[in-house]
Structure formats: C-alpha cells, structure tokens
Amino acid sequence: MDELQNNKHGKSGGGRGPSGRISTKQRGDAAEDAALEYLCAAGLTPVARNYRTPGRGGGEIDLIMRERDGTLVFVEVRQRASGSHGGAGGSITGLKQHRIIFAARHYISRLRVVPPCRFDVVLVEERIEWLRAAFDAS
C-alpha cells in the first residue's frame, strides 16, 4: 500500500487573520480534508496530498488517490462560499487544468510502471460533488 505523502513546501498552518476570520488557506485545507474523507469513504486510497512540481511555474495536485482497480486519480478540490460566477467548478480554467496535467506528468515520470490515470474534480460548496474524469490530458 502506498504511504500518504504530504508534499507542502514551507506552508505554515496559519491562524485566524487580524479580523478574526478564517483564512482562505484554512477554508481550502478544510475543503481538502472533506474531499479526502469523502473519497476514502467511496473506497479510494490516499497516495499523496498537495503534490508540487519543483521550481517556479509548475503545478500542484491537491490529492492523488488510487482506485481499487489500481487507477491513479489526480484530484483537484475546489471550494467556494458562493455559487455565483460559475461556483467552484467554474474556477477550473484551461490554465489550471494545464498545470495539474503538468504536475501529474511529473509525478508519473517517477514511477516504474504507469497505471491507468484520470483527472477528477471534487467540488465543495453546500454539498460535495465528485466529478469523475472531469478533464483529460489531451
């Protein structure tokens, strides 16, 4: 079984901001926690969290999970407080997809055997919505 890897570089846990409100980072971390719990309950196994490519201009993958059949699942978690402006799903632009794909290619380049892969999105708004195969690497 793969060991969950946390690949955050230099991110601090942070606290509440000067106004006493929860920070954007804390909301994002909470959304990732909720998505991770949801996917684990659905039978996926965590492999890595916050995987980043080295250097500037690379990409980050929020969660890397493995399906029971061995498929490697690269998961983008999106959270927005409001459904306006397309909601959480509307924030996944072509550029964001490109960066996720770049990071996924970097990750799989380190593997001896490349399993089947896919890109999923988990939207965390009023409820959690899991979009399997939300985009592809073409």
Backbone hydrogen bonds in HBPLUS format (Angstrom, degrees):
<---DONOR---> <-ACCEPTOR-->    atom                        ^
c    i                          cat <-CA-CA->   ^        H-A-AA   ^      H-
h    n   atom  resd res      DA  || num        DHA   H-A  angle D-A-AA Bond
n    s   type  num  typ     dist DA aas  dist angle  dist       angle   num
A0005-GLN N   A0047-VAL O   2.95 MM  42  6.38 139.6  2.12 122.7 132.9     1
A0049-ARG N   A0005-GLN O   2.64 MM  44  6.03 153.6  1.70 170.3 171.4     2
A0007-ASN N   A0049-ARG O   3.08 MM  42  6.41 164.3  2.11 172.8 177.6     3
A0017-GLY N   A0021-ARG O   3.17 MM   4  5.77 153.8  2.24 163.9 162.1     4
A0020-GLY N   A0017-GLY O   2.88 MM   3  5.28 161.3  1.91 115.5 121.7     5
A0027-ARG N   A0023-SER O   3.03 MM   4  6.38 156.3  2.08 149.1 155.6     6
A0028-GLY N   A0024-THR O   2.87 MM   4  6.12 157.0  1.92 149.6 156.4     7
A0029-ASP N   A0025-LYS O   2.82 MM   4  6.06 160.4  1.86 153.4 158.4     8
A0030-ALA N   A0026-GLN O   2.95 MM   4  6.10 155.1  2.01 143.7 150.6     9
A0031-ALA N   A0027-ARG O   2.96 MM   4  6.20 150.0  2.05 144.5 152.6    10
A0032-GLU N   A0028-GLY O   2.94 MM   4  6.24 157.1  1.99 149.3 155.4    11
A0033-ASP N   A0029-ASP O   2.87 MM   4  6.12 155.6  1.93 147.1 154.2    12
A0034-ALA N   A0030-ALA O   2.96 MM   4  6.18 158.1  2.01 145.7 151.1    13
A0035-ALA N   A0031-ALA O   2.89 MM   4  6.12 158.9  1.94 149.8 155.8    14
A0036-LEU N   A0032-GLU O   2.84 MM   4  5.99 162.0  1.88 151.2 156.3    15
A0037-GLU N   A0033-ASP O   3.01 MM   4  6.20 164.9  2.03 149.8 153.6    16
A0038-TYR N   A0034-ALA O   2.96 MM   4  6.12 158.3  2.01 145.8 152.2    17
A0039-LEU N   A0035-ALA O   2.88 MM   4  6.09 166.7  1.90 156.7 159.3    18
A0040-CYS N   A0036-LEU O   2.93 MM   4  6.07 159.8  1.97 151.6 157.4    19
A0041-ALA N   A0037-GLU O   2.98 MM   4  6.14 156.0  2.04 145.4 152.0    20
A0042-ALA N   A0038-TYR O   3.08 MM   4  6.36 130.3  2.34 135.7 149.2    21
A0042-ALA N   A0039-LEU O   3.08 MM   3  4.91 129.1  2.35  90.4 104.5    22
A0044-LEU N   A0039-LEU O   3.06 MM   5  5.61 161.8  2.09 151.3 145.5    23
A0043-GLY N   A0040-CYS O   2.97 MM   3  5.12 160.7  2.00 107.4 112.6    24
A0045-THR N   A0066-ARG O   2.90 MM  21  5.08 162.5  1.93 141.4 147.0    25
A0066-ARG N   A0045-THR O   2.76 MM  21  5.08 142.4  1.90 140.1 152.7    26
A0047-VAL N   A0064-ILE O   2.77 MM  17  5.37 156.5  1.83 162.0 155.5    27
A0048-ALA N   A0064-ILE O   3.17 MM  16  5.02 158.2  2.22 131.8 135.2    28
A0064-ILE N   A0048-ALA O   2.83 MM  16  5.02 157.7  1.88 151.6 147.1    29
A0050-ASN N   A0062-ASP O   2.77 MM  12  4.47 167.3  1.78 124.9 129.0    30
A0051-TYR N   A0061-ILE O   2.92 MM  10  5.13 132.6  2.15 156.8 153.5    31
A0061-ILE N   A0051-TYR O   2.79 MM  10  5.13 154.0  1.86 146.2 155.2    32
A0053-THR N   A0059-GLY O   3.09 MM   6  5.76 157.0  2.15 161.5 163.4    33
A0063-LEU N   A0075-VAL O   3.16 MM  12  4.99 160.4  2.20 144.2 145.7    34
A0075-VAL N   A0063-LEU O   2.77 MM  12  4.99 172.7  1.78 165.4 162.8    35
A0065-MET N   A0073-VAL O   2.83 MM   8  4.99 167.0  1.85 148.7 152.7    36
A0073-VAL N   A0065-MET O   2.76 MM   8  4.99 177.4  1.76 147.9 148.8    37
A0067-GLU N   A0071-THR O   2.86 MM   4  5.14 164.3  1.88 152.8 157.1    38
A0070-GLY N   A0067-GLU O   2.99 MM   3  5.26 162.8  2.02 113.6 117.6    39
A0072-LEU N   A0116-PRO O   2.80 MM  44  6.21 160.9  1.84 162.4 159.7    40
A0118-ARG N   A0072-LEU O   3.04 MM  46  6.59 139.4  2.21 158.7 165.8    41
A0074-PHE N   A0118-ARG O   2.94 MM  44  6.28 168.4  1.95 168.3 167.5    42
A0120-ASP N   A0074-PHE O   2.91 MM  46  6.13 156.8  1.97 149.8 157.5    43
A0076-GLU N   A0120-ASP O   3.05 MM  44  6.44 160.3  2.09 145.3 148.8    44
A0122-VAL N   A0076-GLU O   2.91 MM  46  6.29 159.6  1.95 154.3 159.3    45
A0078-ARG N   A0122-VAL O   2.95 MM  44  6.32 164.5  1.98 160.0 163.5    46
A0124-VAL N   A0078-ARG O   2.79 MM  46  6.09 164.7  1.82 166.1 168.9    47
A0087-GLY N   A0084-SER O   3.24 MM   3  5.38 164.1  2.26 107.9 112.6    48
A0090-GLY N   A0086-GLY O   3.06 MM   4  4.28 138.8  2.24 121.2 122.8    49
A0091-SER N   A0088-ALA O   3.16 MM   3  5.58 162.0  2.19 111.6 117.2    50
A0092-ILE N   A0089-GLY O   3.39 MM   3  5.90 168.2  2.40 116.9 117.6    51
A0097-GLN N   A0093-THR O   2.96 MM   4  6.28 161.3  1.99 152.4 157.3    52
A0098-HIS N   A0094-GLY O   2.90 MM   4  6.13 156.2  1.96 146.8 153.5    53
A0099-ARG N   A0095-LEU O   3.03 MM   4  6.33 154.4  2.09 148.9 154.8    54
A0100-ILE N   A0096-LYS O   3.03 MM   4  6.31 152.9  2.10 149.6 157.1    55
A0101-ILE N   A0097-GLN O   2.89 MM   4  6.12 164.6  1.92 156.3 160.4    56
A0102-PHE N   A0098-HIS O   2.89 MM   4  6.08 157.4  1.94 146.4 153.0    57
A0103-ALA N   A0099-ARG O   3.03 MM   4  6.22 160.6  2.07 142.6 147.2    58
A0104-ALA N   A0100-ILE O   2.86 MM   4  6.12 154.0  1.93 149.1 157.1    59
A0105-ARG N   A0101-ILE O   2.88 MM   4  6.13 159.4  1.92 153.8 158.6    60
A0106-HIS N   A0102-PHE O   3.03 MM   4  6.30 153.2  2.11 144.9 152.5    61
A0107-TYR N   A0103-ALA O   2.89 MM   4  6.16 158.2  1.94 148.4 154.3    62
A0108-ILE N   A0104-ALA O   2.91 MM   4  6.18 170.6  1.92 158.6 159.7    63
A0109-SER N   A0105-ARG O   2.99 MM   4  6.00 133.8  2.21 138.3 149.9    64
A0110-ARG N   A0107-TYR O   3.21 MM   3  5.81 159.7  2.26 113.2 119.0    65
A0111-LEU N   A0108-ILE O   3.09 MM   3  5.21 160.9  2.13 106.7 112.8    66
A0134-ALA N   A0119-PHE O   2.80 MM  15  6.03 125.6  2.10 147.3 163.9    67
A0121-VAL N   A0131-LEU O   3.01 MM  10  5.11 156.9  2.06 139.5 147.0    68
A0131-LEU N   A0121-VAL O   2.75 MM  10  5.11 174.0  1.75 172.9 171.4    69
A0123-LEU N   A0129-GLU O   2.79 MM   6  5.06 164.1  1.81 156.0 156.9    70
A0129-GLU N   A0123-LEU O   2.90 MM   6  5.06 157.5  1.95 145.6 152.6    71
A0125-GLU N   A0127-ARG O   3.08 MM   2  5.17 177.1  2.08 144.5 143.6    72
